[in-house]
Each structure stands twice: as structure tokens, then as C-alpha cells.
Amino acid sequence: MKYMFLFPLLLGCVPSLVLIFTKTYGYISRITFNLWNAGCATFTTGCIVVGIITNSGRHTDAFVIYCVIGIAMSMLAIFFIKKKA
């Protein structure tokens, strides 16, 4: 939970900077944008949930489920990027 801030920071800033510097930010569709943000939010929510459960003194493997869903959303976002015309 203490590294929860890294998911929005890295998954939000790094791709945005790559798109800005390569001048390809116009090729991102709304569905790509929404799926990428949902994947980032899933990773962050997984960290919060696992952190709360760990602080209560129990153990869980729930983060694996959040990782699978987050990776699936991120891969779908990459799949829906528009091709250059």
C-alpha cells in the first residue's frame, strides 16, 4: 500500500510523455483512453484493498485478480489504438 502512488504516476505520466514527444497523441481513441485509465485504477484499487486486508492482520491473494484484470484492460487499450492514416 505504501507504493500505491506509483501505478497512477507511472501508468499516467510515462505514456502521456511518450505520446507528446512522438506527436502521436491524436491517434488515441476515447475507448483506448478509458480502458487505459480503468486499468490504472484497477491496479491502484488492488493495492488499496490488499493494504487494508494486510493491515487488519489477514492474508489474501486478491492482488493477483486485480493484476489480471488491470493487465487485460491495458492490453485491450493498446489493441484499440488507431493506426496512422
Secondary structure as UniProt FT lines:
FT   TURN            2..5
FT   HELIX           6..21
FT   TURN            22..23
FT   HELIX           25..27
FT   HELIX           30..55
FT   TURN            56..57
FT   HELIX           62..79
//
